[in-house]
Amino acid sequence: AKAMRNDISRLVNTVEDLATKKAFDTEMQSFFYLFTRYLSERAKSVDLDWDRIKSPAEDQIVLYDTLVAPKDQANLNRLAVLKVNGGLGTSMGMTGAKSALEVKDDMTFLDLTVRQIEHLNTTRNVDVPLILMTSFNTHEDTLRIIKKYANQQVRITTFNQSRYPRIYKETLLPCPKRADDDKKHWYPPGHGDVYNALFHSGVLDQLLAEGKEYLFVSNSDNLGAVVDEKILQHMIETNAEFLMEVTDKTKADIKGGTLIDYEGSVRLLEIAQVPSEHAEDFKSIRKFKIFNTNNLWINLKALKRIMAVIQLETAAGAAIKHFKNGHGINVPRSRFLPVKSCSDLLLIKSDIYSLQHGQLVLNESRMFETTPVIKLGDHFKKIQQFQKRFKKIPRIIELDHLTVTGDVNFGRNVTLRGTVIIVANEGQRIDIPDGCILENRLLSGNLNM
Ligand code: UPG
């Protein structure tokens, strides 16, 4: 820790401008606390006792269907919306901000979010501001997209989250040598940094000064996270300082965090906290039925009060344990529509959904309640590959299940129905021609149809 402290002072001393230096110093002190906590936790090696983890009690998770709408829109003027937008789309092979990816009708995640808020503000005649937390990785992409909204019905504020130095595994010393050292030597310390960054950027005080009391936080890739007046009303009625929207877990959600009861208090449990011998338990749908959508509702005055204790959380939802009356709301799946992979992207781009004021709505002509299950193989993992392999997004309104493996390419105006499985083995290639209709088909081998 001593060596780290010296290195940090040296880093801070590479900054000349006094104001910048002060802000950077504060950031590095926060990093240093996190680092020393890491050292002490590593020494103890446990933070949660697995045997004390229980499923949440009934009153810790409220069912969405029991909530009632407020009589008017007055609450909305006390609300602000924040998107955590510091992450990159690395899992989809992107080098920039994931929210800058075009998802539908030439609009990016950010454009759709702006549309959603704009629609809320105009139809309800309110002034809900949009706050975007960016990181040094996503700041430029974000500004480029939002600049066109400068004169619209939505006020957009951005602030940058912290930038911490990466450390060498062996020596535990920082990688960067100077404050302006290359990007690759730094990292954004997770969305839990939102509290610290909101506070230090001055945005928390600015919101409070404007009379905003509640903050709705969600992931920037979750297009289902629209403002819900019933949830806001419930928050006010129950004096809950923190609400987490959870939803029923399916096999596809095994990685998400879950709410648990720990010695009578409600807490978030993330896979990273689970000892490896219990990883399978954690993933099971039976014991942990719900997972965190990361749609969080936070009382801003309470946040200000407890800033000192929550500044070091790495996951935003983990802060729930510090607030009074914090609990979960079990919401419909439609409030969690993320794009974590190119399979998710195919679904959202397809005719299964259409857009209404930036919101995705299920196509009425689909006969089933559920959306198709899509599994695209490794050849579709990266966004560039995905774009190259689909000349046009197929029509899938009557599809139940699609599995694609290997070197497969789709032409224009392809229609997929029922269960379709396409397998190109190693060294083979399958091209689905323009206008092709596949219904309950299994294609494999080396096909040039
Ligand atoms: N993000 C930041 N800053 C960071 C890291 C991430 O703003 O330093 C943003 C990112 O842009 C995205 C969001 O945080 O919008 C979520 O990040 P992601 O990596 O997609 O999610 P996880 O951190 O793996 O999981 C979160 C919750 C988990 C929940 C899941 C739902 O921690 O409990 O189940 O979101 O998708």
Residues whose N, C-alpha, C, O or C-beta is under 5 A from the ligand:
A	BS01	UPG	V84 N85 G86 G87 M133 P188 P189 G190 H191 N219 S220 D221 G256 G257 N292 T293 N294 A315
